[in-house]
Amino acid sequence: MRALRDFNIPKIVTDDLPVFMGLIGDLFPALNVPRKRDVNFEGQIKTAMIDLHLQPEDSFILKVRHCAVYKPAAHISA
């Protein structure tokens, strides 16, 4: 369930996120799997954003985190 959610959320437009989460909730009504968080890495992202005079919004921090996690998986050659 976590993989389904975490792998697809970066690809979904923000306006469609509630619809996607509703579908996940309908398919898996008894599951509420918390997101894995790396507080140290998220803090480093927030610090870098502040240094670049950007607003450290949670949605952007999550997108950066997804890019860092899934980019190596996308470049694995078989």
PyMOL Python script that loads the backbone (N, CA, C, O; Angstrom):
from pymol import cmd

cmd.read_pdbstr("""\
ATOM      1  N   MET A   1       0.830  -1.177   0.000  1.00  0.00           N
ATOM      2  CA  MET A   1       0.000   0.000   0.000  1.00  0.00           C
ATOM      3  C   MET A   1       0.877   1.245   0.000  1.00  0.00           C
ATOM      4  O   MET A   1       0.607   2.197  -0.732  1.00  0.00           O
ATOM      5  N   ARG A   2       1.922   1.241   0.815  1.00  0.00           N
ATOM      6  CA  ARG A   2       2.831   2.390   0.869  1.00  0.00           C
ATOM      7  C   ARG A   2       3.506   2.597  -0.485  1.00  0.00           C
ATOM      8  O   ARG A   2       3.626   3.730  -0.952  1.00  0.00           O
ATOM      9  N   ALA A   3       3.940   1.521  -1.109  1.00  0.00           N
ATOM     10  CA  ALA A   3       4.602   1.634  -2.411  1.00  0.00           C
ATOM     11  C   ALA A   3       3.646   2.187  -3.460  1.00  0.00           C
ATOM     12  O   ALA A   3       4.032   3.036  -4.263  1.00  0.00           O
ATOM     13  N   LEU A   4       2.420   1.720  -3.460  1.00  0.00           N
ATOM     14  CA  LEU A   4       1.414   2.216  -4.408  1.00  0.00           C
ATOM     15  C   LEU A   4       1.203   3.707  -4.240  1.00  0.00           C
ATOM     16  O   LEU A   4       1.168   4.453  -5.219  1.00  0.00           O
ATOM     17  N   ARG A   5       1.064   4.137  -3.003  1.00  0.00           N
ATOM     18  CA  ARG A   5       0.836   5.551  -2.719  1.00  0.00           C
ATOM     19  C   ARG A   5       2.082   6.386  -3.012  1.00  0.00           C
ATOM     20  O   ARG A   5       2.009   7.381  -3.733  1.00  0.00           O
ATOM     21  N   ASP A   6       3.207   5.990  -2.462  1.00  0.00           N
ATOM     22  CA  ASP A   6       4.414   6.814  -2.569  1.00  0.00           C
ATOM     23  C   ASP A   6       4.984   6.851  -3.987  1.00  0.00           C
ATOM     24  O   ASP A   6       5.610   7.838  -4.373  1.00  0.00           O
ATOM     25  N   PHE A   7       4.775   5.798  -4.756  1.00  0.00           N
ATOM     26  CA  PHE A   7       5.301   5.784  -6.116  1.00  0.00           C
ATOM     27  C   PHE A   7       4.447   6.623  -7.064  1.00  0.00           C
ATOM     28  O   PHE A   7       4.965   7.175  -8.034  1.00  0.00           O
ATOM     29  N   ASN A   8       3.142   6.727  -6.795  1.00  0.00           N
ATOM     30  CA  ASN A   8       2.241   7.446  -7.694  1.00  0.00           C
ATOM     31  C   ASN A   8       2.013   8.903  -7.330  1.00  0.00           C
ATOM     32  O   ASN A   8       1.709   9.705  -8.214  1.00  0.00           O
ATOM     33  N   ILE A   9       2.145   9.272  -6.081  1.00  0.00           N
ATOM     34  CA  ILE A   9       1.878  10.658  -5.671  1.00  0.00           C
ATOM     35  C   ILE A   9       2.747  11.670  -6.414  1.00  0.00           C
ATOM     36  O   ILE A   9       2.223  12.717  -6.796  1.00  0.00           O
ATOM     37  N   PRO A  10       4.040  11.429  -6.645  1.00  0.00           N
ATOM     38  CA  PRO A  10       4.823  12.435  -7.378  1.00  0.00           C
ATOM     39  C   PRO A  10       4.337  12.678  -8.801  1.00  0.00           C
ATOM     40  O   PRO A  10       4.629  13.723  -9.381  1.00  0.00           O
ATOM     41  N   LYS A  11       3.610  11.742  -9.363  1.00  0.00           N
ATOM     42  CA  LYS A  11       3.151  11.861 -10.746  1.00  0.00           C
ATOM     43  C   LYS A  11       1.795  12.549 -10.863  1.00  0.00           C
ATOM     44  O   LYS A  11       1.367  12.887 -11.967  1.00  0.00           O
ATOM     45  N   ILE A  12       1.117  12.760  -9.741  1.00  0.00           N
ATOM     46  CA  ILE A  12      -0.254  13.260  -9.751  1.00  0.00           C
ATOM     47  C   ILE A  12      -0.267  14.771  -9.528  1.00  0.00           C
ATOM     48  O   ILE A  12       0.460  15.298  -8.686  1.00  0.00           O
ATOM     49  N   VAL A  13      -1.104  15.448 -10.296  1.00  0.00           N
ATOM     50  CA  VAL A  13      -1.298  16.889 -10.133  1.00  0.00           C
ATOM     51  C   VAL A  13      -1.922  17.140  -8.763  1.00  0.00           C
ATOM     52  O   VAL A  13      -2.751  16.353  -8.305  1.00  0.00           O
ATOM     53  N   THR A  14      -1.531  18.219  -8.116  1.00  0.00           N
ATOM     54  CA  THR A  14      -1.988  18.525  -6.761  1.00  0.00           C
ATOM     55  C   THR A  14      -3.509  18.530  -6.645  1.00  0.00           C
ATOM     56  O   THR A  14      -4.053  18.075  -5.639  1.00  0.00           O
ATOM     57  N   ASP A  15      -4.194  19.038  -7.658  1.00  0.00           N
ATOM     58  CA  ASP A  15      -5.659  19.087  -7.613  1.00  0.00           C
ATOM     59  C   ASP A  15      -6.293  17.698  -7.611  1.00  0.00           C
ATOM     60  O   ASP A  15      -7.399  17.520  -7.099  1.00  0.00           O
ATOM     61  N   ASP A  16      -5.600  16.713  -8.182  1.00  0.00           N
ATOM     62  CA  ASP A  16      -6.137  15.352  -8.258  1.00  0.00           C
ATOM     63  C   ASP A  16      -5.738  14.485  -7.074  1.00  0.00           C
ATOM     64  O   ASP A  16      -6.199  13.349  -6.962  1.00  0.00           O
ATOM     65  N   LEU A  17      -4.898  14.993  -6.196  1.00  0.00           N
ATOM     66  CA  LEU A  17      -4.420  14.207  -5.060  1.00  0.00           C
ATOM     67  C   LEU A  17      -5.552  13.743  -4.146  1.00  0.00           C
ATOM     68  O   LEU A  17      -5.541  12.583  -3.737  1.00  0.00           O
ATOM     69  N   PRO A  18      -6.536  14.594  -3.801  1.00  0.00           N
ATOM     70  CA  PRO A  18      -7.634  14.097  -2.957  1.00  0.00           C
ATOM     71  C   PRO A  18      -8.421  12.948  -3.610  1.00  0.00           C
ATOM     72  O   PRO A  18      -8.869  12.031  -2.923  1.00  0.00           O
ATOM     73  N   VAL A  19      -8.585  13.005  -4.926  1.00  0.00           N
ATOM     74  CA  VAL A  19      -9.287  11.930  -5.631  1.00  0.00           C
ATOM     75  C   VAL A  19      -8.488  10.634  -5.532  1.00  0.00           C
ATOM     76  O   VAL A  19      -9.048   9.573  -5.257  1.00  0.00           O
ATOM     77  N   PHE A  20      -7.174  10.723  -5.757  1.00  0.00           N
ATOM     78  CA  PHE A  20      -6.323   9.536  -5.678  1.00  0.00           C
ATOM     79  C   PHE A  20      -6.337   8.956  -4.265  1.00  0.00           C
ATOM     80  O   PHE A  20      -6.457   7.744  -4.088  1.00  0.00           O
ATOM     81  N   MET A  21      -6.214   9.819  -3.269  1.00  0.00           N
ATOM     82  CA  MET A  21      -6.213   9.331  -1.892  1.00  0.00           C
ATOM     83  C   MET A  21      -7.571   8.724  -1.522  1.00  0.00           C
ATOM     84  O   MET A  21      -7.636   7.778  -0.737  1.00  0.00           O
ATOM     85  N   GLY A  22      -8.650   9.268  -2.088  1.00  0.00           N
ATOM     86  CA  GLY A  22      -9.970   8.686  -1.876  1.00  0.00           C
ATOM     87  C   GLY A  22     -10.073   7.295  -2.468  1.00  0.00           C
ATOM     88  O   GLY A  22     -10.650   6.394  -1.860  1.00  0.00           O
ATOM     89  N   LEU A  23      -9.508   7.120  -3.667  1.00  0.00           N
ATOM     90  CA  LEU A  23      -9.498   5.796  -4.293  1.00  0.00           C
ATOM     91  C   LEU A  23      -8.690   4.794  -3.479  1.00  0.00           C
ATOM     92  O   LEU A  23      -9.106   3.650  -3.296  1.00  0.00           O
ATOM     93  N   ILE A  24      -7.544   5.228  -2.997  1.00  0.00           N
ATOM     94  CA  ILE A  24      -6.721   4.350  -2.156  1.00  0.00           C
ATOM     95  C   ILE A  24      -7.489   3.974  -0.892  1.00  0.00           C
ATOM     96  O   ILE A  24      -7.472   2.820  -0.463  1.00  0.00           O
ATOM     97  N   GLY A  25      -8.164   4.963  -0.302  1.00  0.00           N
ATOM     98  CA  GLY A  25      -8.960   4.693   0.896  1.00  0.00           C
ATOM     99  C   GLY A  25     -10.105   3.729   0.628  1.00  0.00           C
ATOM    100  O   GLY A  25     -10.437   2.907   1.482  1.00  0.00           O
ATOM    101  N   ASP A  26     -10.722   3.822  -0.568  1.00  0.00           N
ATOM    102  CA  ASP A  26     -11.802   2.902  -0.922  1.00  0.00           C
ATOM    103  C   ASP A  26     -11.276   1.489  -1.164  1.00  0.00           C
ATOM    104  O   ASP A  26     -11.927   0.511  -0.797  1.00  0.00           O
ATOM    105  N   LEU A  27     -10.099   1.383  -1.781  1.00  0.00           N
ATOM    106  CA  LEU A  27      -9.528   0.063  -2.066  1.00  0.00           C
ATOM    107  C   LEU A  27      -8.990  -0.621  -0.812  1.00  0.00           C
ATOM    108  O   LEU A  27      -9.095  -1.838  -0.665  1.00  0.00           O
ATOM    109  N   PHE A  28      -8.417   0.170   0.084  1.00  0.00           N
ATOM    110  CA  PHE A  28      -7.823  -0.367   1.319  1.00  0.00           C
ATOM    111  C   PHE A  28      -8.400   0.373   2.519  1.00  0.00           C
ATOM    112  O   PHE A  28      -7.693   1.163   3.144  1.00  0.00           O
ATOM    113  N   PRO A  29      -9.674   0.135   2.862  1.00  0.00           N
ATOM    114  CA  PRO A  29     -10.328   0.928   3.907  1.00  0.00           C
ATOM    115  C   PRO A  29      -9.755   0.740   5.310  1.00  0.00           C
ATOM    116  O   PRO A  29      -9.820   1.659   6.127  1.00  0.00           O
ATOM    117  N   ALA A  30      -9.206  -0.415   5.599  1.00  0.00           N
ATOM    118  CA  ALA A  30      -8.733  -0.681   6.951  1.00  0.00           C
ATOM    119  C   ALA A  30      -7.267  -0.290   7.153  1.00  0.00           C
ATOM    120  O   ALA A  30      -6.751  -0.378   8.267  1.00  0.00           O
ATOM    121  N   LEU A  31      -6.591   0.142   6.077  1.00  0.00           N
ATOM    122  CA  LEU A  31      -5.168   0.441   6.180  1.00  0.00           C
ATOM    123  C   LEU A  31      -4.914   1.940   6.239  1.00  0.00           C
ATOM    124  O   LEU A  31      -5.466   2.709   5.452  1.00  0.00           O
ATOM    125  N   ASN A  32      -4.088   2.335   7.165  1.00  0.00           N
ATOM    126  CA  ASN A  32      -3.597   3.705   7.230  1.00  0.00           C
ATOM    127  C   ASN A  32      -2.101   3.611   7.491  1.00  0.00           C
ATOM    128  O   ASN A  32      -1.649   3.684   8.633  1.00  0.00           O
ATOM    129  N   VAL A  33      -1.346   3.451   6.418  1.00  0.00           N
ATOM    130  CA  VAL A  33       0.092   3.245   6.520  1.00  0.00           C
ATOM    131  C   VAL A  33       0.779   4.606   6.571  1.00  0.00           C
ATOM    132  O   VAL A  33       0.649   5.392   5.633  1.00  0.00           O
ATOM    133  N   PRO A  34       1.504   4.897   7.641  1.00  0.00           N
ATOM    134  CA  PRO A  34       2.190   6.193   7.715  1.00  0.00           C
ATOM    135  C   PRO A  34       3.353   6.264   6.728  1.00  0.00           C
ATOM    136  O   PRO A  34       3.954   5.249   6.375  1.00  0.00           O
ATOM    137  N   ARG A  35       3.649   7.461   6.302  1.00  0.00           N
ATOM    138  CA  ARG A  35       4.753   7.684   5.366  1.00  0.00           C
ATOM    139  C   ARG A  35       6.074   7.583   6.122  1.00  0.00           C
ATOM    140  O   ARG A  35       6.198   8.075   7.243  1.00  0.00           O
ATOM    141  N   LYS A  36       7.053   6.943   5.501  1.00  0.00           N
ATOM    142  CA  LYS A  36       8.392   6.921   6.081  1.00  0.00           C
ATOM    143  C   LYS A  36       8.976   8.313   5.955  1.00  0.00           C
ATOM    144  O   LYS A  36       8.891   8.933   4.895  1.00  0.00           O
ATOM    145  N   ARG A  37       9.565   8.803   7.021  1.00  0.00           N
ATOM    146  CA  ARG A  37      10.126  10.145   7.003  1.00  0.00           C
ATOM    147  C   ARG A  37      11.583  10.100   7.416  1.00  0.00           C
ATOM    148  O   ARG A  37      11.968   9.373   8.331  1.00  0.00           O
ATOM    149  N   ASP A  38      12.379  10.886   6.726  1.00  0.00           N
ATOM    150  CA  ASP A  38      13.770  11.088   7.087  1.00  0.00           C
ATOM    151  C   ASP A  38      13.878  12.547   7.518  1.00  0.00           C
ATOM    152  O   ASP A  38      14.118  13.432   6.697  1.00  0.00           O
ATOM    153  N   VAL A  39      13.700  12.783   8.797  1.00  0.00           N
ATOM    154  CA  VAL A  39      13.621  14.141   9.332  1.00  0.00           C
ATOM    155  C   VAL A  39      14.911  14.913   9.067  1.00  0.00           C
ATOM    156  O   VAL A  39      14.865  16.111   8.790  1.00  0.00           O
ATOM    157  N   ASN A  40      16.054  14.246   9.148  1.00  0.00           N
ATOM    158  CA  ASN A  40      17.331  14.905   8.906  1.00  0.00           C
ATOM    159  C   ASN A  40      17.422  15.404   7.461  1.00  0.00           C
ATOM    160  O   ASN A  40      17.800  16.551   7.219  1.00  0.00           O
ATOM    161  N   PHE A  41      17.072  14.537   6.503  1.00  0.00           N
ATOM    162  CA  PHE A  41      17.122  14.909   5.089  1.00  0.00           C
ATOM    163  C   PHE A  41      16.121  16.022   4.784  1.00  0.00           C
ATOM    164  O   PHE A  41      16.439  16.954   4.046  1.00  0.00           O
ATOM    165  N   GLU A  42      14.924  15.931   5.343  1.00  0.00           N
ATOM    166  CA  GLU A  42      13.924  16.971   5.133  1.00  0.00           C
ATOM    167  C   GLU A  42      14.393  18.308   5.714  1.00  0.00           C
ATOM    168  O   GLU A  42      14.102  19.365   5.155  1.00  0.00           O
ATOM    169  N   GLY A  43      15.110  18.262   6.822  1.00  0.00           N
ATOM    170  CA  GLY A  43      15.679  19.483   7.396  1.00  0.00           C
ATOM    171  C   GLY A  43      16.739  20.089   6.494  1.00  0.00           C
ATOM    172  O   GLY A  43      16.821  21.309   6.358  1.00  0.00           O
ATOM    173  N   GLN A  44      17.555  19.236   5.875  1.00  0.00           N
ATOM    174  CA  GLN A  44      18.569  19.730   4.942  1.00  0.00           C
ATOM    175  C   GLN A  44      17.925  20.366   3.714  1.00  0.00           C
ATOM    176  O   GLN A  44      18.404  21.385   3.216  1.00  0.00           O
ATOM    177  N   ILE A  45      16.838  19.765   3.225  1.00  0.00           N
ATOM    178  CA  ILE A  45      16.116  20.347   2.094  1.00  0.00           C
ATOM    179  C   ILE A  45      15.567  21.713   2.480  1.00  0.00           C
ATOM    180  O   ILE A  45      15.690  22.673   1.720  1.00  0.00           O
ATOM    181  N   LYS A  46      14.962  21.801   3.659  1.00  0.00           N
ATOM    182  CA  LYS A  46      14.378  23.058   4.128  1.00  0.00           C
ATOM    183  C   LYS A  46      15.454  24.130   4.262  1.00  0.00           C
ATOM    184  O   LYS A  46      15.232  25.278   3.877  1.00  0.00           O
ATOM    185  N   THR A  47      16.617  23.770   4.804  1.00  0.00           N
ATOM    186  CA  THR A  47      17.724  24.720   4.951  1.00  0.00           C
ATOM    187  C   THR A  47      18.202  25.211   3.587  1.00  0.00           C
ATOM    188  O   THR A  47      18.443  26.403   3.402  1.00  0.00           O
ATOM    189  N   ALA A  48      18.337  24.292   2.637  1.00  0.00           N
ATOM    190  CA  ALA A  48      18.764  24.674   1.285  1.00  0.00           C
ATOM    191  C   ALA A  48      17.755  25.602   0.630  1.00  0.00           C
ATOM    192  O   ALA A  48      18.133  26.554  -0.053  1.00  0.00           O
ATOM    193  N   MET A  49      16.472  25.330   0.838  1.00  0.00           N
ATOM    194  CA  MET A  49      15.438  26.190   0.256  1.00  0.00           C
ATOM    195  C   MET A  49      15.491  27.596   0.852  1.00  0.00           C
ATOM    196  O   MET A  49      15.349  28.582   0.129  1.00  0.00           O
ATOM    197  N   ILE A  50      15.691  27.689   2.139  1.00  0.00           N
ATOM    198  CA  ILE A  50      15.785  28.999   2.791  1.00  0.00           C
ATOM    199  C   ILE A  50      17.012  29.743   2.290  1.00  0.00           C
ATOM    200  O   ILE A  50      16.955  30.951   2.058  1.00  0.00           O
ATOM    201  N   ASP A  51      18.131  29.023   2.118  1.00  0.00           N
ATOM    202  CA  ASP A  51      19.349  29.645   1.594  1.00  0.00           C
ATOM    203  C   ASP A  51      19.145  30.186   0.182  1.00  0.00           C
ATOM    204  O   ASP A  51      19.769  31.173  -0.208  1.00  0.00           O
ATOM    205  N   LEU A  52      18.257  29.525  -0.590  1.00  0.00           N
ATOM    206  CA  LEU A  52      17.968  29.958  -1.951  1.00  0.00           C
ATOM    207  C   LEU A  52      16.797  30.945  -2.005  1.00  0.00           C
ATOM    208  O   LEU A  52      16.299  31.281  -3.079  1.00  0.00           O
ATOM    209  N   HIS A  53      16.373  31.396  -0.831  1.00  0.00           N
ATOM    210  CA  HIS A  53      15.260  32.354  -0.697  1.00  0.00           C
ATOM    211  C   HIS A  53      13.965  31.799  -1.280  1.00  0.00           C
ATOM    212  O   HIS A  53      13.206  32.523  -1.926  1.00  0.00           O
ATOM    213  N   LEU A  54      13.716  30.512  -1.048  1.00  0.00           N
ATOM    214  CA  LEU A  54      12.480  29.866  -1.456  1.00  0.00           C
ATOM    215  C   LEU A  54      11.643  29.573  -0.217  1.00  0.00           C
ATOM    216  O   LEU A  54      12.175  29.472   0.889  1.00  0.00           O
ATOM    217  N   GLN A  55      10.349  29.438  -0.402  1.00  0.00           N
ATOM    218  CA  GLN A  55       9.477  29.100   0.714  1.00  0.00           C
ATOM    219  C   GLN A  55       9.486  27.584   0.903  1.00  0.00           C
ATOM    220  O   GLN A  55       9.155  26.846  -0.025  1.00  0.00           O
ATOM    221  N   PRO A  56       9.857  27.117   2.084  1.00  0.00           N
ATOM    222  CA  PRO A  56       9.932  25.670   2.316  1.00  0.00           C
ATOM    223  C   PRO A  56       8.544  25.060   2.559  1.00  0.00           C
ATOM    224  O   PRO A  56       8.187  24.759   3.698  1.00  0.00           O
ATOM    225  N   GLU A  57       7.775  24.882   1.494  1.00  0.00           N
ATOM    226  CA  GLU A  57       6.450  24.282   1.610  1.00  0.00           C
ATOM    227  C   GLU A  57       6.573  22.763   1.683  1.00  0.00           C
ATOM    228  O   GLU A  57       7.424  22.161   1.029  1.00  0.00           O
ATOM    229  N   ASP A  58       5.713  22.165   2.483  1.00  0.00           N
ATOM    230  CA  ASP A  58       5.769  20.715   2.699  1.00  0.00           C
ATOM    231  C   ASP A  58       5.593  19.929   1.400  1.00  0.00           C
ATOM    232  O   ASP A  58       6.240  18.900   1.208  1.00  0.00           O
ATOM    233  N   SER A  59       4.729  20.401   0.516  1.00  0.00           N
ATOM    234  CA  SER A  59       4.503  19.664  -0.731  1.00  0.00           C
ATOM    235  C   SER A  59       5.759  19.654  -1.604  1.00  0.00           C
ATOM    236  O   SER A  59       6.057  18.651  -2.253  1.00  0.00           O
ATOM    237  N   PHE A  60       6.494  20.765  -1.620  1.00  0.00           N
ATOM    238  CA  PHE A  60       7.722  20.821  -2.409  1.00  0.00           C
ATOM    239  C   PHE A  60       8.812  19.957  -1.786  1.00  0.00           C
ATOM    240  O   PHE A  60       9.548  19.274  -2.498  1.00  0.00           O
ATOM    241  N   ILE A  61       8.915  19.985  -0.475  1.00  0.00           N
ATOM    242  CA  ILE A  61       9.900  19.148   0.225  1.00  0.00           C
ATOM    243  C   ILE A  61       9.622  17.676  -0.073  1.00  0.00           C
ATOM    244  O   ILE A  61      10.551  16.895  -0.280  1.00  0.00           O
ATOM    245  N   LEU A  62       8.341  17.298  -0.096  1.00  0.00           N
ATOM    246  CA  LEU A  62       7.976  15.921  -0.408  1.00  0.00           C
ATOM    247  C   LEU A  62       8.360  15.562  -1.841  1.00  0.00           C
ATOM    248  O   LEU A  62       8.841  14.456  -2.086  1.00  0.00           O
ATOM    249  N   LYS A  63       8.159  16.474  -2.792  1.00  0.00           N
ATOM    250  CA  LYS A  63       8.537  16.215  -4.188  1.00  0.00           C
ATOM    251  C   LYS A  63      10.054  16.031  -4.320  1.00  0.00           C
ATOM    252  O   LYS A  63      10.510  15.145  -5.042  1.00  0.00           O
ATOM    253  N   VAL A  64      10.833  16.865  -3.625  1.00  0.00           N
ATOM    254  CA  VAL A  64      12.289  16.734  -3.667  1.00  0.00           C
ATOM    255  C   VAL A  64      12.705  15.389  -3.075  1.00  0.00           C
ATOM    256  O   VAL A  64      13.589  14.714  -3.602  1.00  0.00           O
ATOM    257  N   ARG A  65      12.061  15.013  -1.980  1.00  0.00           N
ATOM    258  CA  ARG A  65      12.365  13.739  -1.338  1.00  0.00           C
ATOM    259  C   ARG A  65      12.054  12.574  -2.276  1.00  0.00           C
ATOM    260  O   ARG A  65      12.834  11.626  -2.367  1.00  0.00           O
ATOM    261  N   HIS A  66      10.920  12.639  -2.972  1.00  0.00           N
ATOM    262  CA  HIS A  66      10.570  11.584  -3.917  1.00  0.00           C
ATOM    263  C   HIS A  66      11.590  11.498  -5.050  1.00  0.00           C
ATOM    264  O   HIS A  66      11.971  10.405  -5.468  1.00  0.00           O
ATOM    265  N   CYS A  67      12.025  12.646  -5.540  1.00  0.00           N
ATOM    266  CA  CYS A  67      13.032  12.641  -6.607  1.00  0.00           C
ATOM    267  C   CYS A  67      14.312  11.960  -6.140  1.00  0.00           C
ATOM    268  O   CYS A  67      14.908  11.173  -6.875  1.00  0.00           O
ATOM    269  N   ALA A  68      14.729  12.263  -4.926  1.00  0.00           N
ATOM    270  CA  ALA A  68      15.962  11.682  -4.397  1.00  0.00           C
ATOM    271  C   ALA A  68      15.830  10.177  -4.181  1.00  0.00           C
ATOM    272  O   ALA A  68      16.797   9.438  -4.367  1.00  0.00           O
ATOM    273  N   VAL A  69      14.650   9.721  -3.793  1.00  0.00           N
ATOM    274  CA  VAL A  69      14.448   8.305  -3.504  1.00  0.00           C
ATOM    275  C   VAL A  69      14.284   7.491  -4.785  1.00  0.00           C
ATOM    276  O   VAL A  69      14.845   6.401  -4.898  1.00  0.00           O
ATOM    277  N   TYR A  70      13.518   8.010  -5.756  1.00  0.00           N
ATOM    278  CA  TYR A  70      13.168   7.219  -6.922  1.00  0.00           C
ATOM    279  C   TYR A  70      14.101   7.389  -8.114  1.00  0.00           C
ATOM    280  O   TYR A  70      14.063   6.574  -9.036  1.00  0.00           O
ATOM    281  N   LYS A  71      14.933   8.421  -8.120  1.00  0.00           N
ATOM    282  CA  LYS A  71      15.844   8.615  -9.248  1.00  0.00           C
ATOM    283  C   LYS A  71      16.825   7.441  -9.399  1.00  0.00           C
ATOM    284  O   LYS A  71      17.003   6.952 -10.514  1.00  0.00           O
ATOM    285  N   PRO A  72      17.459   6.979  -8.328  1.00  0.00           N
ATOM    286  CA  PRO A  72      18.368   5.825  -8.510  1.00  0.00           C
ATOM    287  C   PRO A  72      17.644   4.594  -9.038  1.00  0.00           C
ATOM    288  O   PRO A  72      18.223   3.838  -9.818  1.00  0.00           O
ATOM    289  N   ALA A  73      16.411   4.374  -8.642  1.00  0.00           N
ATOM    290  CA  ALA A  73      15.658   3.213  -9.116  1.00  0.00           C
ATOM    291  C   ALA A  73      15.344   3.325 -10.593  1.00  0.00           C
ATOM    292  O   ALA A  73      15.250   2.308 -11.282  1.00  0.00           O
ATOM    293  N   ALA A  74      15.182   4.533 -11.093  1.00  0.00           N
ATOM    294  CA  ALA A  74      14.844   4.733 -12.502  1.00  0.00           C
ATOM    295  C   ALA A  74      16.051   4.507 -13.407  1.00  0.00           C
ATOM    296  O   ALA A  74      15.888   4.305 -14.611  1.00  0.00           O
ATOM    297  N   HIS A  75      17.262   4.536 -12.843  1.00  0.00           N
ATOM    298  CA  HIS A  75      18.466   4.408 -13.664  1.00  0.00           C
ATOM    299  C   HIS A  75      19.169   3.071 -13.502  1.00  0.00           C
ATOM    300  O   HIS A  75      20.327   2.919 -13.892  1.00  0.00           O
ATOM    301  N   ILE A  76      18.477   2.115 -12.934  1.00  0.00           N
ATOM    302  CA  ILE A  76      19.065   0.776 -12.800  1.00  0.00           C
ATOM    303  C   ILE A  76      18.954   0.068 -14.145  1.00  0.00           C
ATOM    304  O   ILE A  76      17.879   0.003 -14.741  1.00  0.00           O
ATOM    305  N   SER A  77      20.072  -0.456 -14.609  1.00  0.00           N
ATOM    306  CA  SER A  77      20.030  -1.181 -15.890  1.00  0.00           C
ATOM    307  C   SER A  77      19.965  -2.674 -15.615  1.00  0.00           C
ATOM    308  O   SER A  77      20.600  -3.179 -14.690  1.00  0.00           O
ATOM    309  N   ALA A  78      19.204  -3.354 -16.416  1.00  0.00           N
ATOM    310  CA  ALA A  78      19.017  -4.796 -16.214  1.00  0.00           C
ATOM    311  C   ALA A  78      20.036  -5.593 -16.994  1.00  0.00           C
ATOM    312  O   ALA A  78      20.028  -6.823 -16.943  1.00  0.00           O
TER     313      ALA A  78
END
""", "prot")
cmd.dss("prot")
cmd.show_as("cartoon", "prot")
cmd.util.cbc("prot")
cmd.orient("prot")
